[in-house]
C-alpha cells in the first residue's frame, strides 16, 4: 500500500524537528509492508518577520515574557531532543529568521524529489549549527549539497506563489500550529506525537 503523508511545518520550529524523528521511527517499522511518501508543506510561524530577521533573544523574551521562561523552555527542548537523537544547540542561534525563502527551497526540493534531505539539512543548520537560514547564501549551499541549483532559483520569484498558496490552504483547513500531519489524505495528527500515535494512524488507514 502507498501511504502519502503531508507534513505542514516551519524550519524554525523545534517540535517539527522532533516530529520528523518520531514519524521516521514509525515509518521504519512499515518497511517491507507499505511504501510511505512524505511531502513537506509550508507554514510561517512568523509571517510578519522582517526580511532580515531579528535577534532571537529579543524575539523570544518578547514572546515568552522573561529570560527565565525562555531558559526553562530551552532546557526542556534540549532534553526532548536528546531522547530523539537531536543534539539541539540552541545557544548557538543568534537570529530568528524570516523563513519564506527556506520554504521556497523546500518547494524546489519537492520538484526534484530531494525534500527530505533539504528539510533535514535546514533543521540541522538552524538547530545544531546555529546558522541563519534566512540568508540566501546559506540556503543555496544547502540546496547545492542536495544537487539543486538553488542560487539561481532563490534569486528569482520561482516558487513564491506556490508557497503562499500552500500556506493559505493550510490556514483554511484550520492549521494554526505546527507540526501538523495528514496521513493518507484522511487522518489528521496535530503536534509532535509519539511514534505509537503514527503507527495507530497507519493501522487505521490500512483497516479502512
Secondary structure, 3 states (H helix, E strand, C coil): CEEEEEEEECCCCHHHHHHHHHHHHHHHCCCCCCEEEEEEEECCCCCCCCCCCEEHHHHHHHHHCCHHHHHHHHHHHHHHHHHCCCCCCHHHCCEECCCHHHHHHHHHHHHCCCHHHHHHHHHHHHHCCCCCCCCHHHHHHHHHHCCCCHHHHHCCCCCHHHHHHHHHHHHHCCCCCCCEEEECCCEEEECCCCHHHHHHHHHHHHHC
